[in-house]
Amino acid sequence: MHAGWNLIKLNTVTTDYAYYRITGSKAGACLMAEFTLYGTEFIQNNADTQQCPVDVTVNGVSQTVANAVTYKASVTPTITSVTPQYGTFQGGTAITIAGTGFAAGTTVTIDGIACGSVSVVSATSITCTTGARSGFVKPTLEVNVPNKGFAMTKGIVFTYTYLWSDKASWNGQLPPGDGDSITVPKDQVIVFDIAKGPKLKLVLLDGGHLLFFPKTGCSCGAQAPDVVTFDAT
């Protein structure tokens, strides 16, 4: 950090709470007069307004400022839907995010991959195009609105999927046939998009998912409210 205004983005942690220590340990260390922290506050109630305390410790001396921060649902961006909810891992799926509180400069990140061609259509609608994603991870969605922070997702995500009919889903090989056995590893999502499947010897869902759409041959990007999901336990 240097004299003047500085911005440091701290690494995301997997726990609900994080503790950071900022010190000046070398000659010429700068005097810090103000901190602005952006993050996530976990609130265990349904109130529209919540007063939050702030704890500050400097040189071993602690100070708690009661009700220093006020959370207001009315000024918090929200996400109400993502259309479509599914798309290929190869990217290129055009999606629309509906919600509230969007503004120019908003960014969208899905599973850690930036969504391209972001367009803030209005305060309630954003469009963008998904990027390619490798590997299998638990789906995440981040919509970051300037001066407002991350939108509340309420568990809504976009899910990268693999089509059963696509060779790319099987490492470039033909899809499984009669008598074959398959394993769907953790966090992989395969869409069964063919009219009639083979007679498999074994299907092992090792933490992965198989999605069956009501209309055979349906694209993984189509909306399907009555999708049946079989998950490993």
N, C-alpha and C positions, 0 to 999 in steps of 0.2 A: 504494500500500500504506500502511496505517496501523498504529499500535501495536496489539498484540494478535495474535490468530490470523488469518491471511489465507489465502484460496484463490484461486489464479490458474490458469485453464485456458488453456494455450498452444495456439496453432493447430497443427493436424496438418500434418506435412511429408511429402513424397512420398519422401524418401530414408530409408535405414535408420538413419542417425545424425543427431542434431540437437545444436547447441551453443547454449546460452542464456546471456546475461550479465545479471545483476541488479545494479544499482548504485543508490546513493542520491546524486542529483546536485543536490538542492536543500537549502536550510537546513532543519533540523529532520528530516533523513532518519533513519529508524528503524534501530536496531541489530538485525541479524538473527542470531539465535543458532542456528536450526535450520531445515533444509530437509527436506521430505518430497516425493520425486518419484515420480509414478506414470506408467509408460509401458510400452514394449515392448522386450524384450531378445531379440535374434536369436542363437540358440545353434545352432552347427553340429555337433551330435551327438545321439545318441539316449539319453543318460544320463537317468535319472529324477531325479538331483540334480546341480546345477551351481553351483559357487562363482563369484561374479562380483565383480570389483574395482570400486571407486568412486574416481573422480578428482575432486578439488575444488581450485579455484584462487581465492584471495582476494588482491586487491591484487598480482597478479603472482606470488604464491607458491603453488606447486602441492604437493599432497599426494595420494598414492595409498594407499588403504586396501585391502589385499589381502583377498580373501574376505569382504568386508563384507556382501554380499548373497547369500543362498542361494536358488536356484530349486529348488522341489520340485514334481514332477509330481503328487504325491499331494494337494497343497492347491490346485492350479490348476484352476479350472472348465474343463470341456470341453464341446464340442457334438458329438454323434454323428449327429444327423439332423434334418432339417426336413421336416415333412409338412403340406401338399403342398410340393413344391419350386418350383411355378410358380403365378402368380396374376395377375389383370388389373392393368394400370397404374392403373385407376380406384380401386383399393384395396378394402377390405372383405373381403379373404380371411382366414378364420380359420385360423391355423397353429398347429402344435404343435412345440416345440423340445425334443428329447430330449438329455440329457447328464448331467453330474455337477457337484456343487458349487453348485447354484443356491440362492438364499436370498431372503427377503422384501426388497423394495425393488429387485430386479433390473430393469434397463431393457433394452429391445430396440430397436435402430436398424437399419433396412434402407435401404441406399443413401442414408444421411443423413436418412431420414424416420423419425420415432418411430413405433413400433408401439403402437397403442392398446389399452386394456383388458387390460393385462398382468396375468396371474394366475400366480403361482408355485404350481403344483399340488403339487409336491414338490421335493426336492433333485435330482430327475432329470427333471422335466418342467415346461415353461412353455407357456402358451397366450397368444396375443394376436391382434389384428386389424390387418392392414396398412393404412397410410394411402395416399392417392393420391400418385402420383409423375409428374412431367412430365419431358420430355426423355429422352435416352438416356445412361446411364452404366454403367460396369462394375459388376456386382453386388458389394455388400459387406454383411456381417452383423456387427453388434457386440452382444454380450450382456455388459453391465456388472454385475458382482455386487458389492454393497457390501463393502468391506474386503478384497476379493479381486482386484478389477480385472477386466479383460476376459477372457472365456472363450476358450480355444483353439479355433478353428473348424476347423482341418485342411482348409481350402479349401471347407467346406460353406457354401452360400449359398442365399438365396431369390431367384428371378428374376422380375422383373416382365415380363409378356408382353402382346402385342397379338394379338387373335383376328383371323384372316383375314376372318371373316364380319361383323365389327363395323365399322360405318361410322366409328366414332371412330378406328379404326386407319388410316383413309385420309382424315383431315381432313374428316370428315363426308360424304364422297362414297361412292358405291356401290363395293363391292370390284371389283378388276380383272376384266375380261372377256376374251373371245377377242380375240387380236390386240394386247392391251395389253402394255406393258413396265413393269416395276417395279424400283425400287432399294431395297434394305434397308440403311439407313445404319449406321454403326458403333454397336455396342452395342444396336441395336434387335433385339428377339426377337419374331418373328411365328409364331404357332401355326396350322398348316394344319388347321382344324377342320371342313372341309366334306367331303361324301362324294365329290365329283368336282370337280376344279379346271378352270379355263379353259385353253385352248391359248394360252399367252402367247408373245409375240414374243421377249421378252428378260427374264431375271431376273438382276439384278446384285446380288451380295452384297458391298457395299462395307464390309466389316468387321462386318456384321450377321449374324443367324442365322435360319434357318427350321427349325421343329421339326415333325416328322411323327409323330403318335401312332399306335400299332398299330391302334386302333379308331377309325374315322372318326366324327366328331361328338363325340369325347371332349372334355370340358371341360378348359381349360388348367390347372385346379387338380387334376386327377386324377393319381395316381401312374402312371407308365408307365416301367418299368425298361428297356424296349428302344426308347426314343426314338432316332430317327436324326437327327443334326444335320449340316447342311451349312454349313461356315464358309468365308468368303472367305480367300484366302491372299495 
